[in-house]
Amino acid sequence: MTGEVEATMRDHLLRDDGQEDVLIATYVRSTGIERTTALIKSVIFPREGERHVHGNASFTSGYVLRASTQARALGHGVVLLHSHPRGSGWQQLSDMDQETESEYERVARGIAKMPLLGMTLGGRDISWSARFWFDRSGPTWAESVRSVSPKLAVTWNDELRRIPRVTRSQQRTVSSWGERTQASISRLRVLVVGSGSVGLDVAQRLAATGLATVGVMDYDAVETVNLDRMIGATRLDAALGRSKVDVAARLMKSSATAESFQVRRHELSITDPVGLSAALDYDVIFSCVDGPWPRAALNAIAYADLIPVIDGGIALDTLPDGRMRNGIWRAHTLVPGGPCMVCLGQLVMGDISLDKEGLLNDPEYIAGAHRDAPSRQNVAALSASVSAALLAQFVSLTAHPGGRGIPAPLRYILSTHSLEHSRANTGLHCPYENATASGDARTPIAEHREDWRTVVHERATKRNPLRLRALAAAEDLLQHAISRIR
């Protein structure tokens, strides 16, 4: 849910007189490959006499029927909420609460044609819990409840997503923000889209921070031209044409401090429906891509599916004689209520169709359209500044230093050594921001393409020389032996 919706529901459910209260909302689905997320869409407040507050609050059938009918008209599901003012942490259901939700499950599902969602608010520490009712036999509990705003707040179901044990190699990390914050950060599923110079560095540092699950998405391979920026990639990686996700996985495993670390490799394109669906299984996404189309896909996910997207990039400018004129890098986090990439001027809508057709990499088109060729300059000494800026956004989003969340979008100008905060606002008619919490009803932006599939297939069927294969086998054995050291 957005922070705005969460605040609206919280203000109603936590009463000044300390009694319990009830509320009904609606939701839509956001469906990934492995995970289905309910996005709270709208709040339906009770009318006079539609609920009873008497210590243990209760719904009336009239309130549930009215809300269910309204939800069906919108194409939404029904959410029944109640509060435990003195509760803390993930709340289980009392016998009375379970009986109430079980009674209304058939009514809500029968009218709205979607499973009932039950939610409870623990008032002592503002913790939420949630469960789906697919039938009357019992609830299916959610793994977490996420409130998405400049400060990402997550309530975890410890039974389904257990707190990872703090290891000896995490002691200094935990001392920086405490065990409670580490317990939340380490359980986040984070995806890095684009594992080039910036993405590869970000992925390794997330692993070193103690995250238990990190995914990397990229369908490209390592080439010799990448070696001056992809720190950790080797000449053997380039000679073998290894996939960037495999190289990232190897380096992440060697950097990981979690007791049980999982790397998820996605040799996919984020602009393809299967890549977009895979991204919906994550809690936070790093955008380390440079094309307009993939950035547009990630821009859409940030709002339509309420997954914070941390985006940034670098542009270097040279004088005609080859000397450096300037360097600019940016970092910003896309969350509802904040400006999207289009509103920031970081994405031009007209470039998306050009990127789809491959024209932005066509020298003939670029010359005819009097456009500047896409900037390809990048150096290891400066790409580290971009990854640092993105990781600082991640820490601000999840650890809330000083009680604050993410800053306004940032831009650093190297020639003047100045850091600027953007004054961009959300666009009144922005199609991305107006699609907030649309979930599976989002405007389609991903398309099935064969080009990236061909790249992956050709790499999988490539036959390398015996000498390189022998070196690769020896390297694998060495990496396996190192991974067993405790």
C-alpha positions as CSV (number, residue, x, y, z in Angstrom):
1,M,0.0,0.0,0.0
2,T,1.1,3.6,-0.5
3,G,2.1,5.5,2.6
4,E,-0.9,7.8,2.0
5,V,-3.4,4.9,2.0
6,E,-1.7,3.4,5.1
7,A,-2.0,6.7,7.0
8,T,-5.7,7.0,6.1
9,M,-6.5,3.5,7.3
10,R,-4.3,3.9,10.4
11,D,-5.9,7.2,11.4
12,H,-9.4,5.5,11.3
13,L,-8.5,2.3,13.1
14,L,-6.5,3.8,16.0
15,R,-9.1,5.6,18.0
16,D,-8.5,8.2,20.7
17,D,-10.6,6.2,23.2
18,G,-8.4,3.2,22.8
19,Q,-11.1,0.9,21.5
20,E,-10.9,-1.4,18.5
21,D,-12.3,-0.4,15.2
22,V,-13.1,-1.8,11.8
23,L,-12.8,-0.7,8.2
24,I,-13.2,-2.0,4.7
25,A,-10.9,-1.3,1.7
26,T,-10.5,-2.7,-1.8
27,Y,-7.5,-4.2,-3.5
28,V,-6.1,-5.3,-6.9
29,R,-3.6,-8.0,-7.7
30,S,0.0,-7.7,-8.9
31,T,1.0,-11.1,-10.1
32,G,4.6,-12.1,-10.5
33,I,6.0,-15.6,-11.3
34,E,6.2,-16.8,-7.7
35,R,4.3,-14.2,-5.7
36,T,0.9,-12.6,-5.8
37,T,0.7,-9.2,-4.1
38,A,-2.5,-7.4,-3.0
39,L,-2.3,-3.7,-3.6
40,I,-4.7,-1.7,-1.4
41,K,-6.5,0.6,-3.8
42,S,-9.2,2.5,-2.0
43,V,-10.8,2.9,1.4
44,I,-14.6,2.6,2.0
45,F,-15.5,4.3,5.3
46,P,-18.4,3.1,7.3
47,R,-21.6,5.1,7.4
48,E,-23.6,5.8,10.5
49,G,-24.7,2.5,12.1
50,E,-22.6,0.3,9.7
51,R,-20.3,-0.9,12.4
52,H,-20.4,-1.4,16.2
53,V,-17.7,-0.2,18.5
54,H,-18.0,-1.8,21.9
55,G,-14.6,-2.9,23.0
56,N,-14.5,-5.5,20.3
57,A,-15.6,-3.8,17.2
58,S,-17.7,-5.6,14.6
59,F,-18.9,-5.1,11.0
60,T,-22.6,-5.1,10.0
61,S,-23.8,-7.2,7.1
62,G,-25.0,-4.0,5.4
63,Y,-21.5,-2.5,5.5
64,V,-19.9,-5.6,4.0
65,L,-22.6,-5.9,1.3
66,R,-22.3,-2.2,0.3
67,A,-18.5,-2.4,0.1
68,S,-18.5,-5.7,-1.8
69,T,-20.9,-4.3,-4.4
70,Q,-18.7,-1.2,-4.7
71,A,-15.6,-3.3,-5.1
72,R,-17.2,-5.4,-7.8
73,A,-18.1,-2.3,-9.8
74,L,-14.5,-1.2,-9.7
75,G,-13.1,-4.7,-10.5
76,H,-11.5,-4.9,-7.1
77,G,-11.4,-7.4,-4.2
78,V,-12.5,-6.7,-0.6
79,V,-10.3,-6.1,2.4
80,L,-11.7,-6.4,5.9
81,L,-9.5,-4.6,8.5
82,H,-9.6,-4.4,12.3
83,S,-7.3,-3.0,14.9
84,H,-5.7,-4.4,18.1
85,P,-4.7,-1.1,19.8
86,R,-2.4,-2.7,22.3
87,G,-1.0,-5.3,19.9
88,S,2.5,-5.3,18.5
89,G,4.2,-7.3,15.7
90,W,2.5,-9.7,13.3
91,Q,-1.0,-10.3,14.7
92,Q,-2.6,-13.7,14.7
93,L,-6.4,-14.2,14.6
94,S,-8.4,-14.7,17.7
95,D,-11.3,-17.3,17.5
96,M,-13.8,-14.4,17.2
97,D,-11.8,-12.6,14.5
98,Q,-11.4,-15.8,12.5
99,E,-15.1,-16.6,12.8
100,T,-16.0,-13.1,11.6
101,E,-13.8,-13.2,8.5
102,S,-14.9,-16.8,7.8
103,E,-18.5,-15.7,7.8
104,Y,-18.0,-12.8,5.4
105,E,-15.6,-14.7,3.1
106,R,-18.3,-16.2,1.0
107,V,-20.2,-12.9,0.8
108,A,-17.2,-10.8,-0.3
109,R,-15.9,-13.4,-2.7
110,G,-19.4,-14.2,-4.1
111,I,-20.1,-10.5,-4.9
112,A,-16.6,-9.2,-5.8
113,K,-15.4,-12.5,-7.5
114,M,-12.0,-12.2,-5.7
115,P,-10.7,-13.8,-2.5
116,L,-11.3,-11.9,0.7
117,L,-8.3,-10.2,2.2
118,G,-8.1,-9.8,6.0
119,M,-5.8,-7.4,7.7
120,T,-5.0,-6.5,11.3
121,L,-3.3,-3.4,12.7
122,G,-1.2,-3.7,15.9
123,G,-1.4,-0.2,17.4
124,R,1.6,-0.3,19.8
125,D,4.2,-0.4,17.0
126,I,2.1,0.2,13.9
127,S,2.5,-3.3,12.6
128,W,0.2,-4.9,10.0
129,S,-0.6,-8.5,9.2
130,A,-2.6,-9.9,6.3
131,R,-4.1,-13.2,5.0
132,F,-6.1,-14.3,2.0
133,W,-9.3,-16.3,2.3
134,F,-9.6,-18.6,-0.7
135,D,-12.3,-20.6,1.0
136,R,-13.9,-20.9,4.5
137,S,-11.5,-23.6,5.7
138,G,-8.9,-21.1,6.9
139,P,-6.7,-18.2,5.9
140,T,-3.5,-18.3,3.8
141,W,-1.1,-16.0,5.6
142,A,0.9,-13.3,3.7
143,E,4.7,-13.2,4.0
144,S,4.8,-9.4,4.7
145,V,2.9,-6.1,4.5
146,R,4.7,-3.2,2.9
147,S,3.9,0.5,3.2
148,V,5.6,2.3,0.3
149,S,6.6,5.9,0.8
150,P,9.9,7.9,1.1
151,K,10.3,5.6,4.1
152,L,9.7,1.9,3.2
153,A,8.1,0.2,6.2
154,V,7.7,-3.6,6.3
155,T,6.0,-5.8,8.8
156,W,7.3,-9.4,8.5
157,N,5.6,-12.7,9.2
158,D,8.4,-14.3,11.1
159,E,6.9,-17.7,10.6
160,L,7.2,-17.5,6.8
161,R,10.2,-15.2,6.4
162,R,12.4,-16.0,9.4
163,I,15.0,-13.5,10.8
164,P,18.4,-14.4,9.4
165,R,21.0,-15.0,12.1
166,V,23.5,-12.2,12.5
167,T,26.9,-13.6,11.5
168,R,30.3,-12.6,12.8
169,S,31.1,-10.8,9.5
170,Q,28.1,-8.5,9.9
171,Q,29.0,-7.1,13.3
172,R,30.0,-3.7,12.0
173,T,27.0,-3.5,9.7
174,V,24.6,-4.2,12.5
175,S,26.4,-1.6,14.8
176,S,25.5,1.0,12.2
177,W,21.7,0.7,12.4
178,G,20.8,-1.9,14.9
179,E,19.5,-5.5,14.9
180,R,15.9,-4.5,14.2
181,T,16.7,-2.7,11.0
182,Q,19.1,-5.4,10.0
183,A,16.4,-8.0,10.5
184,S,14.2,-6.1,8.1
185,I,16.8,-5.2,5.5
186,S,18.3,-8.7,5.4
187,R,14.9,-10.2,4.5
188,L,14.2,-7.9,1.6
189,R,14.2,-9.5,-1.8
190,V,16.2,-7.0,-3.9
191,L,16.6,-7.1,-7.7
192,V,19.4,-5.5,-9.7
193,V,18.4,-4.9,-13.3
194,G,21.5,-4.5,-15.4
195,S,24.7,-6.0,-14.1
196,G,27.3,-3.8,-15.8
197,S,29.7,-1.5,-14.1
198,V,27.2,0.0,-11.6
199,G,24.9,-2.9,-11.2
200,L,27.7,-5.4,-10.5
201,D,29.1,-3.2,-7.8
202,V,25.6,-2.7,-6.2
203,A,24.9,-6.4,-6.2
204,Q,28.2,-7.3,-4.5
205,R,27.6,-4.7,-1.8
206,L,24.1,-5.8,-1.1
207,A,25.4,-9.3,-0.6
208,A,28.1,-8.0,1.7
209,T,25.4,-6.1,3.7
210,G,23.8,-9.4,4.7
211,L,20.8,-9.6,2.4
212,A,19.6,-13.2,2.1
213,T,18.1,-13.0,-1.4
214,V,19.4,-10.8,-4.3
215,G,18.4,-11.2,-7.9
216,V,20.3,-10.0,-11.0
217,M,18.7,-9.5,-14.4
218,D,20.7,-9.1,-17.6
219,Y,20.8,-11.1,-20.8
220,D,24.2,-9.8,-22.0
221,A,27.7,-11.3,-21.8
222,V,31.0,-10.0,-20.6
223,E,33.3,-8.6,-23.3
224,T,36.9,-7.3,-23.2
225,V,35.5,-3.8,-23.6
226,N,33.7,-4.2,-20.2
227,L,36.9,-5.0,-18.2
228,D,37.8,-1.4,-17.4
229,R,34.5,-1.0,-15.5
230,M,33.2,-4.3,-14.3
231,I,35.4,-4.7,-11.3
232,G,35.7,-8.4,-10.5
233,A,35.1,-9.6,-14.0
234,T,38.2,-11.3,-15.4
235,R,39.9,-11.8,-18.8
236,L,38.7,-15.4,-18.6
237,D,35.1,-14.2,-18.2
238,A,35.5,-12.1,-21.4
239,A,37.3,-14.9,-23.3
240,L,34.5,-17.3,-22.5
241,G,31.8,-14.8,-23.1
242,R,30.2,-15.6,-19.7
243,S,26.8,-14.1,-19.0
244,K,26.9,-11.1,-16.8
245,V,24.5,-12.7,-14.3
246,D,26.8,-15.7,-13.8
247,V,29.7,-13.4,-13.2
248,A,27.6,-11.3,-10.8
249,A,26.5,-14.5,-9.0
250,R,30.0,-15.7,-8.5
251,L,31.2,-12.4,-7.1
252,M,28.1,-12.0,-4.9
253,K,28.6,-15.4,-3.4
254,S,32.2,-14.6,-2.5
255,S,31.1,-11.3,-0.9
256,A,28.0,-12.6,0.9
257,T,27.9,-12.4,4.7
258,A,24.5,-14.0,5.2
259,E,24.5,-17.5,6.7
260,S,22.3,-18.8,3.9
261,F,22.6,-16.6,0.8
262,Q,20.5,-17.1,-2.4
263,V,21.4,-15.6,-5.8
264,R,18.6,-15.5,-8.3
265,R,19.9,-15.3,-11.9
266,H,17.5,-13.9,-14.5
267,E,18.9,-14.1,-18.1
268,L,15.9,-12.0,-19.2
269,S,15.0,-8.6,-20.5
270,I,12.9,-6.4,-18.3
271,T,11.1,-5.2,-21.4
272,D,9.7,-8.7,-22.0
273,P,6.6,-10.0,-20.2
274,V,8.5,-12.8,-18.5
275,G,11.2,-10.4,-17.3
276,L,8.6,-7.9,-16.0
277,S,6.8,-10.8,-14.2
278,A,10.0,-11.9,-12.5
279,A,10.6,-8.4,-11.3
280,L,7.3,-8.4,-9.5
281,D,8.6,-11.0,-7.1
282,Y,10.9,-8.4,-5.5
283,D,10.5,-5.8,-2.7
284,V,13.0,-3.2,-4.0
285,I,14.6,-2.9,-7.5
286,F,17.8,-1.2,-8.6
287,S,17.6,0.3,-12.1
288,C,21.1,0.1,-13.6
289,V,20.1,0.2,-17.2
290,D,20.6,3.0,-19.7
291,G,18.0,2.4,-22.5
292,P,14.7,4.4,-22.6
293,W,12.5,1.3,-23.0
294,P,13.9,-0.7,-20.0
295,R,13.8,2.4,-17.9
296,A,10.2,3.0,-18.9
297,A,9.3,-0.5,-17.8
298,L,10.9,0.0,-14.4
299,N,9.3,3.4,-14.1
300,A,5.9,1.8,-14.6
301,I,6.5,-0.9,-12.0
302,A,7.5,1.6,-9.4
303,Y,4.0,3.2,-9.5
304,A,1.7,0.5,-10.8
305,D,3.0,-2.3,-8.6
306,L,4.3,-0.2,-5.6
307,I,7.8,-1.5,-5.8
308,P,10.4,1.2,-5.0
309,V,12.8,1.6,-7.9
310,I,16.2,3.1,-7.2
311,D,17.5,4.6,-10.5
312,G,20.5,6.7,-11.6
313,G,23.2,7.0,-14.2
314,I,26.2,8.9,-15.4
315,A,27.0,11.1,-18.3
316,L,30.5,12.2,-19.2
317,D,31.3,15.0,-21.7
318,T,34.5,15.5,-23.5
319,L,36.0,18.5,-25.4
320,P,36.8,18.2,-29.1
321,D,40.5,17.5,-28.3
322,G,39.5,14.6,-26.1
323,R,40.0,16.2,-22.7
324,M,37.3,15.9,-20.1
325,R,34.7,18.7,-20.0
326,N,32.4,17.5,-17.3
327,G,30.7,14.5,-15.6
328,I,27.3,14.3,-14.1
329,W,25.7,11.5,-12.1
330,R,22.2,11.2,-10.7
331,A,20.4,9.2,-8.1
332,H,16.7,9.1,-7.2
333,T,14.2,6.6,-5.8
334,L,10.8,6.3,-7.5
335,V,7.9,5.9,-5.0
336,P,4.3,7.0,-5.2
337,G,3.9,10.7,-4.4
338,G,7.3,11.5,-5.9
339,P,8.2,12.5,-9.4
340,C,8.7,9.7,-12.0
341,M,11.6,9.6,-14.5
342,V,9.5,11.5,-17.1
343,C,8.7,14.3,-14.6
344,L,12.4,14.4,-13.7
345,G,13.4,14.8,-17.3
346,Q,15.3,11.5,-17.1
347,L,13.0,9.7,-19.6
348,V,11.7,11.1,-22.9
349,M,8.4,9.4,-23.9
350,G,9.2,9.7,-27.6
351,D,12.5,7.8,-27.2
352,I,10.7,4.7,-26.0
353,S,9.4,3.8,-29.5
354,L,12.7,4.7,-31.1
355,D,14.5,2.4,-28.6
356,K,12.0,-0.5,-29.4
357,E,12.9,-0.1,-33.1
358,G,16.6,0.0,-32.4
359,L,17.0,3.4,-34.0
360,L,18.8,5.0,-31.1
361,N,21.8,2.7,-32.0
362,D,21.5,3.3,-35.7
363,P,24.2,5.8,-36.9
364,E,22.3,6.6,-40.1
365,Y,19.1,7.5,-38.2
366,I,21.0,9.5,-35.6
367,A,22.7,11.5,-38.3
368,G,19.5,12.1,-40.2
369,A,17.6,13.1,-37.1
370,H,20.4,15.5,-36.0
371,R,20.5,13.7,-32.7
372,D,23.5,13.2,-30.4
373,A,24.7,9.6,-30.3
374,P,24.1,7.9,-27.0
375,S,26.9,8.5,-24.5
376,R,29.1,5.5,-24.1
377,Q,31.8,7.0,-21.9
378,N,32.3,5.5,-18.5
379,V,35.2,4.8,-16.3
380,A,35.7,2.7,-13.2
381,A,36.8,5.6,-11.1
382,L,33.5,7.4,-11.6
383,S,31.0,4.5,-11.9
384,A,31.8,3.8,-8.2
385,S,30.3,7.2,-7.4
386,V,27.0,6.2,-9.1
387,S,26.8,2.9,-7.3
388,A,27.5,4.7,-4.0
389,A,24.8,7.2,-4.7
390,L,22.3,4.4,-5.4
391,L,23.2,2.5,-2.3
392,A,22.9,5.7,-0.2
393,Q,19.3,5.9,-1.5
394,F,18.7,2.3,-0.5
395,V,19.9,3.0,3.0
396,S,17.8,6.1,3.3
397,L,14.8,4.1,2.0
398,T,15.2,1.2,4.4
399,A,17.1,2.4,7.5
400,H,15.7,5.9,7.7
401,P,18.8,7.7,9.1
402,G,17.8,10.6,11.3
403,G,14.2,9.4,11.1
404,R,14.0,10.6,7.5
405,G,13.6,8.7,4.2
406,I,14.9,9.2,0.7
407,P,16.0,12.7,-0.3
408,A,14.8,14.7,-3.3
409,P,16.4,13.4,-6.5
410,L,20.1,14.3,-6.5
411,R,22.5,15.4,-9.2
412,Y,26.3,15.8,-8.8
413,I,28.2,18.0,-11.2
414,L,31.9,17.0,-11.2
415,S,33.3,20.1,-12.8
416,T,31.9,22.4,-10.1
417,H,31.9,19.8,-7.3
418,S,28.3,20.7,-6.5
419,L,25.4,18.5,-5.4
420,E,21.9,19.6,-6.4
421,H,18.5,18.6,-5.1
422,S,15.9,18.5,-7.8
423,R,12.8,20.7,-7.5
424,A,10.8,18.6,-9.8
425,N,7.2,17.8,-8.8
426,T,4.8,15.0,-9.7
427,G,3.0,15.7,-12.9
428,L,-0.7,16.4,-12.7
429,H,-1.4,14.4,-15.8
430,C,1.6,12.0,-15.6
431,P,0.4,8.6,-17.0
432,Y,2.8,6.7,-14.7
433,E,1.9,8.4,-11.4
434,N,-1.8,8.3,-12.3
435,A,-1.5,4.5,-12.7
436,T,-0.4,4.1,-9.0
437,A,-1.5,0.7,-7.6
438,S,-3.1,-0.5,-10.8
439,G,-1.3,-3.8,-10.6
440,D,-2.2,-6.3,-13.3
441,A,-4.4,-3.6,-15.0
442,R,-1.3,-1.6,-15.8
443,T,-0.9,-0.3,-19.3
444,P,1.2,-2.9,-21.1
445,I,4.7,-1.8,-21.8
446,A,6.6,-5.1,-22.1
447,E,6.5,-7.0,-25.4
448,H,7.6,-10.4,-26.5
449,R,10.8,-10.2,-28.5
450,E,13.2,-12.8,-29.9
451,D,16.3,-10.7,-30.1
452,W,17.4,-11.2,-26.4
453,R,16.3,-14.8,-26.5
454,T,18.6,-15.4,-29.5
455,V,21.5,-13.8,-27.6
456,V,21.0,-16.2,-24.6
457,H,20.5,-19.2,-26.8
458,E,23.7,-18.6,-28.9
459,R,25.7,-18.2,-25.7
460,A,24.3,-21.4,-24.2
461,T,25.2,-23.4,-27.4
462,K,28.6,-21.8,-27.9
463,R,31.5,-24.3,-27.8
464,N,34.6,-22.7,-26.3
465,P,38.2,-24.0,-26.9
466,L,39.3,-26.9,-24.7
467,R,42.0,-24.8,-23.0
468,L,39.4,-22.2,-21.8
469,R,37.0,-24.9,-20.7
470,A,39.8,-26.5,-18.6
471,L,40.6,-23.2,-17.0
472,A,36.9,-22.6,-16.3
473,A,36.6,-26.0,-14.6
474,A,39.6,-25.4,-12.4
475,E,38.2,-22.0,-11.4
476,D,34.9,-23.6,-10.5
477,L,36.6,-26.1,-8.2
478,L,38.6,-23.3,-6.5
479,Q,35.4,-21.2,-6.0
480,H,33.6,-24.3,-4.6
481,A,36.5,-24.9,-2.1
482,I,36.5,-21.3,-1.0
483,S,32.8,-21.2,-0.5
484,R,33.1,-24.1,2.0
485,I,35.4,-22.2,4.3
486,R,33.6,-21.0,7.5
